[in-house]
Amino acid sequence: MFKNILLPTDGSSLSEKATAIAVNFAQIHGARIVGVCVAQPFPFVPMSDGAVIPDAEVFDTQMTGAARASVEKVAAACAAAGVPFEGVIANSPSPYEEIVAAAEKYNCDIILMASHGRKGLNKLFLGSETQKVLAHTELPVLVLR
């Protein structure tokens, strides 16, 4: 039933747990995993000419490197389990949009993703990428904690 699984990852320990579950799920269903990590661009906009600004290019390079490392962790877990894998690294200020677009582009049947379970003000200010994915896809989404 599920032959193409999209697995968003951010490299966190929770994402690593989700990876283990997704790999097992893929083995059971004879599926492949498409791992996606979204590197967000430099978030700072200077408010004045005299502001000290960290190097945006260095930031972006580090974020892309971290995204690549996160995808490589998933690739290694899939390789160890004999699960077919394809990795995707995207750059966007809106991770949920990239996740939904990747699910469509790679013809995924289901999205398996970890949720950090933010509550209160953290949820209000930081938002929930999982909630946004749920709201913007018609695919089944298995949320893992």
N, C-alpha and C positions, 0 to 999 in steps of 0.2 A: 504494500500500500504506500509506504513512504520510501522513495528511492533517491531523493535529493534533499538533504538536510542542510539548512543554513544555520551556522553556529557563529553568532557574533561573539567576539571576545575582547576584553580590555586588559588581559594579562593579570588580573587580580586573582587572589586565591579562590574566590567564589567562581570566577570564570574557569579556573583549572578544575574545580569540582564538576562544573557543568560539562567541561570537555570529556571527562571520564564517563559521565552518564551518556553523553551524545555518542561517544565511540561505541559503547555497549549497545545503545539503541540502533546505531547503524549496523552493527554486526547482526543483531537479531533480524533486522529488516533487509539485509543485503543491500544497504544503501551506501551512497557516497556522502561525504561531508564537504560543504563549501564553508571555509572559515573566513570571516571578515572582521577586520579591525579598522576603525575609523580614527585617523589622526586629526585632531582639531587644530585649526590654525591659531596663530598668535592672537590672544584675546584682548590685548591692551591697546587702547587708543590714547595717545597723549592729549592732555587737556590744555597744555600751554607749550610755548616754544622752549622754555627752560627745563622741561621735564626730562628726567633721566630715563632713558628707554633701554630695556634689555634688548639684545640683538635678536630680532624676529627671525632672521634666517637660521641662527643657531637653534632657537627654540623649535622651529619647524623641522629641522634636521633631526633633533633629538626625539621629537614626537613621532616622526616617520620611522626612526630606528626602533623606538619602543613598540610601535605597531607591528613592524616586521618581526621583532622578537616574539610578540604575542602569537602571531600567526604561525611562526616556526614551532612554538610549543605544541600547538594543535596538530601541525604536520607530523611532528615526531610521535605524538600519541597515536595518530592514525596509522602511521607506518608500522609502529610496533604491533598494532592489532590487525594489520592487513586490510585496513579500510581505505578505499580510494579517497583522495583528498585534492582539493583545489583551494589555493589561498588567494585572498583579495585584500589589498590595502587601499583604502580610500582616504582622501583628504577633504574634510567638509566641516563647517561649523554646526552642522545638523546631523548627528549620527543616525537618528532614526530614519531620516530620508534615505541615507545610503544603505541602511539595512534593508528597508523595504524595496529599494531599487535593485539591490543585489539578489534578493529572493526572486524577483521577477526575471531579471536578466539570466540567472542560472537555472531557471525553471524548477525552483525548489517547491517541495510539497508541504514542508513544515519548517517552522523556525523554532529552534531550541535556544533559549537564552537565559542567562542568570539575571536575577533581580537583586539589587542591593537592599531593597526593602526600606527605602528612606521614608521617614515619617515627619510630620509636623512642618516646621519652617524649612528644613532641608529639602523636603519634597516640593514645597512651594517655590523656593528660590532656585534649587538645582534642577527641579523637574525630574521626571522619570522617563528615561528613554524607552523602557519596557512598556509603560503606559502609552507612549506615543506610537510605538510599533503596533500595539494592540489596536489602537484607534485608526491606523492608516493601512492596515493590510486585511485582506480577506482570507489569508492562509491561516491554518491552525497554528497557534503559538503555544509551546510548552514552556512555562516559566519555572525555572529551577532556583531553589534557594539553598 
